[in-house]
């Protein structure tokens, strides 16, 4: 087919500048999210996933001021479901076992967005 697969050398990020810049952009945004919320280091993965979620919904001048989400799915992203990362919220307590005076909500922190579902991860 005339296609050759080439990989870059180990420890030579300058060979793939575009990917390295995008990688640095994601990590800087994830770091900012973590510092802003004061979350412990163990939640670094949630910060990276949320940073990627946000970046994919921001307009990009390279693709004609469309978001990557819009380019891929041919529809505008729904910004109304987006929440502030790390905000204190109340999750439904479905485990009350007939106790009328048990708390109906549990305090939690927003950690991101689940893949393929409408909601948030607390």
ROFIRO-65419 format. One record per residue (C-alpha): x, y, z; residue in one letter; residue number from 0. Coordinates in steps of 0.5 Angstrom, whole numbers, plus 500, padded with zeros to 3 digits. Layout:
<rs>
X_Y_Z_a_NUM
...
</rs>
This chain:
<rs>
500_500_500_x_0
506_505_500_x_1
505_506_508_x_2
511_506_512_x_3
511_506_520_x_4
516_510_523_x_5
517_512_531_x_6
521_517_534_x_7
527_516_538_x_8
527_515_545_x_9
528_521_549_x_10
528_525_543_x_11
522_529_544_x_12
524_535_539_x_13
522_529_533_x_14
515_530_535_x_15
514_537_537_x_16
506_537_536_x_17
505_532_540_x_18
510_534_545_x_19
506_541_546_x_20
499_538_546_x_21
502_533_552_x_22
505_539_555_x_23
498_543_555_x_24
494_537_558_x_25
499_536_564_x_26
499_544_565_x_27
492_544_565_x_28
491_538_570_x_29
497_541_574_x_30
493_548_575_x_31
486_544_576_x_32
490_540_582_x_33
493_546_585_x_34
486_550_584_x_35
482_545_588_x_36
488_542_593_x_37
486_535_591_x_38
491_530_594_x_39
496_527_589_x_40
492_520_588_x_41
487_524_584_x_42
492_526_578_x_43
489_521_573_x_44
482_525_574_x_45
485_532_573_x_46
488_529_567_x_47
482_526_564_x_48
478_533_566_x_49
483_537_563_x_50
483_533_556_x_51
475_533_557_x_52
475_541_557_x_53
481_541_552_x_54
476_537_547_x_55
470_542_548_x_56
474_549_547_x_57
475_552_540_x_58
481_551_536_x_59
484_556_531_x_60
487_550_527_x_61
481_547_525_x_62
477_553_524_x_63
475_556_531_x_64
471_549_532_x_65
472_544_538_x_66
475_537_537_x_67
468_535_539_x_68
465_539_534_x_69
469_537_528_x_70
468_529_530_x_71
461_529_532_x_72
458_534_527_x_73
455_538_533_x_74
456_543_538_x_75
458_541_545_x_76
453_542_551_x_77
456_546_555_x_78
451_546_560_x_79
453_540_563_x_80
460_542_565_x_81
461_544_572_x_82
467_547_576_x_83
472_541_577_x_84
473_540_585_x_85
467_543_587_x_86
463_541_593_x_87
457_538_592_x_88
452_533_594_x_89
451_526_592_x_90
444_522_593_x_91
445_517_598_x_92
441_511_595_x_93
443_507_601_x_94
438_509_607_x_95
435_502_608_x_96
428_505_611_x_97
431_510_616_x_98
427_516_615_x_99
432_521_618_x_100
438_518_615_x_101
442_523_611_x_102
439_524_603_x_103
445_526_601_x_104
453_525_602_x_105
458_531_601_x_106
463_530_595_x_107
468_533_591_x_108
467_533_583_x_109
472_529_580_x_110
470_529_572_x_111
466_526_567_x_112
464_519_566_x_113
465_516_559_x_114
459_516_555_x_115
454_518_561_x_116
451_524_562_x_117
453_526_569_x_118
459_527_574_x_119
464_523_578_x_120
464_525_585_x_121
</rs>
